[in-house]
Structures are given as C-alpha cells and as structure tokens.
Amino acid sequence: MLAMMNLKCLTVVLFLLLTIKFFNILLFDSCPLTIEQQPHHFSSLRSSTRWIKMSTLYDQVLKSNIYIQPVLLTLVVVTNSFSIRILSSNALRSSPCSHYFITYSVLSIIYSCLVCPTQVIRALWIGWENTPIGCNIYYYIIFSPPILARIMLVLASFDRYCSSSKSRSFNSASTKRIARLTVIISIVLGTIYMIPMFVIYYFDPTVGLCRLYTTLPANLYTFSQVIGYYMLGPLLILIFGTLTIFNIRKHSIRTGIQNGPTTSTRRTEGQLARMLILQIFVHIILTTPFGVIYCLNVLIAATRTPTTIAIRYIFLIWMQCDYFMSFFLHILSGKVYREQFCRLFKPLRKHPHPDQTIII
C-alpha cells in the first residue's frame, strides 16, 4: 500500500509538470526554430557538447559501461533463455500467464542486445544515432522493446486478476487462446504506435546531432509516451497486482486453501500469481528512478545538464537489472519453477518423462 501511495503522489506531480509544460509549448514552442534563431541554438548545442565532455562524472559513467554492459548482456541472455525454456515446459505453459512471461523474456533479450552495445560504443564517444540513417531508426528500435515489455507485464497482471477473480466473465478471459491472441495484437499495435519515432527526429548536419522536432504533434506524442510508459503502465500494474492479492486472500479464506486439498493446476496458478506480484514490486523499484529523471529531462530543459545526464545513465544501468532479476525472483518464489529449473541439469534417463506436470 505504501508503494501505491508513493506512486500516486509521483503521478500527481508528473501530471502537474506535464500540464505546465504542455501549455508552455502550446503557447510558445509549437513552431520550429526560425532561421534567425538557429545560429544561437546551434552555438548553445556546441557549448552543451563541450560541457558534457568536461563533466568528470559523465566521463566516468561512460567508461564504466565498457565493463558493466557486457556483464549485463550476459546475465540477461542467459537468465531469460532459461526462463523461456522453463516456461515452455508442460508444467507451466498450460497457464495463460506463461505466454506473457515468455514474450517479456524475448523482448528483454532483444532490448539488451541493442542497448548494451550502444552504451559501450557511446563510451568511445561514438553515437550511431548521430548519423543521417541512424537518427531515423535509433529511437524506434531502442524504445520499442521496453514499451512492449511493460505492456506484457500489464497484461500478465490483468490475467492474474482475471484468473483469481470469482466472476465467471473475468475468469473466462484467462485462457491460452486469448493470451496468444492478446500478445500478437499488443505487439502489432505497439509497433504501429511507435512508428512516429521515425519522423519526430531529424539529423542536424550543422552540429552533427540527432534532434527532436519542437512542433506540437511531436511534443504531444512524446508526452503520450511519458504518460503511458512512466505513469499509466506502473499504475495499472500496481492496481491489478493489489486486486490479485485481495482475490487470493479472499479465496484462501473462503475455501480453506491452506489446509484443504487442491489441484496441481490451482497451485501452479497461485505460484504464478506470487511470482508476478514479486516481480511487479521489484520492477517498480528498479524502473522508477530512471523514469523520474527522464520525465524531468523531457519536461524541464534546465535539468538537461551533464550531471543529470550522467545520473540518468546510472539509473539506466539500475533499470537494466530488471531484465534479468525476474529469473531469480521466480526461482525464489515459485516451487514449480525451481523444480523445472533443476530438471534442466538432471541427466537423461533411459525412459525419461519430460515436462511431467508437478503436483505441489
């Protein structure tokens, strides 16, 4: 509940900042820079670049990425590969929630394979986004996987809520067929929603930088991403996660699940719910700091200093831990997950029975 209250306070503050910034842009900044304004703006950008290069903290963060990013990439690829294999077993893939977890793991690998090498070459002062071709595709392929991954967490939390609900209409929505269809539709709609990222950025050859257009449509689209990803997404995840906890407790009291008999399917569903709830709270802890400072950088231009950019990259490293931490959380919170993981390392028997459903 404390996390919910903190998130509500953060949501209110960010909403007020968005409102102020929106009217400021609507009244003063909705037009692109004129020819007379451009030289002064370019000179300020050159000064900003020099300040970044002179920032000791920024330079140290970039250099640390040379050693940190390969470790993060290895952890993400290895742990999520295990997760995909475990969640694909017969003991777990019968649950609709597993399909969202599998998609989340795939998107985590894709994102890390893109952002980790990018952070390493940025440490060498090479930004492939600052090229005529890279400027048009960089932000699309970097921003799309995290947004789709968060959508999967929202859908997984909603699925756990439907599965734990005593309402037949909600309970009937938690099926494998619906989960597969929802994953496909969400990915298609998410990729379509991200298409404007191709056109709201342009390469400025005068300063050699990839820049965001200052037009009203570009600003509105950027704000929609801030609201959807950093405010609405976490809020929905916490709401459905909290409702799932209440439903599980009500079901436990009503049926005496602690002492009474139950089926392996119901127990597996309960463990998946616990795995998701734990992942949700850790996900909020790991992603909120980066989200706050990113929103401030977007809304308040004065915060885009070398120090705050360096801090943002530190929080980015912290956020990247979210993409491999779920594996360890699942190991700790789900017995069926642990047993399936241990089975991967057992020697093959003469007459093995792989993926046998486990009664917990």
Secondary structure by P-SEA (a helix, b strand, c coil): caaaaaaaaaaaaaaaaaaaaaaaaaccccccccccccaaaaaaaaaaaaaaaacaaaaaaaaaaaccaaaaaaaaaaaaaaaaaaaacccccccaaaaaaaaaaaaaaaaaacaaaaaaaaaacccccccccccccaaaaaacaaaaaaaaaaaaaaaaaaaacccaaaaaaccaaaaaaaaaaaaaaaaaaacccccccccccccccccccccaaaaaaaaaaaaacccaaaaaaaaaaaaaaaaaaaaaaacccccccccaaaaaaaaaaaaaaaaaaaaaaacaaaaaaaaaaacccccccaaaaaaaaaaaaaaaacccaaaaaaaaccaaaaaaaaaaaccccccccccccccc
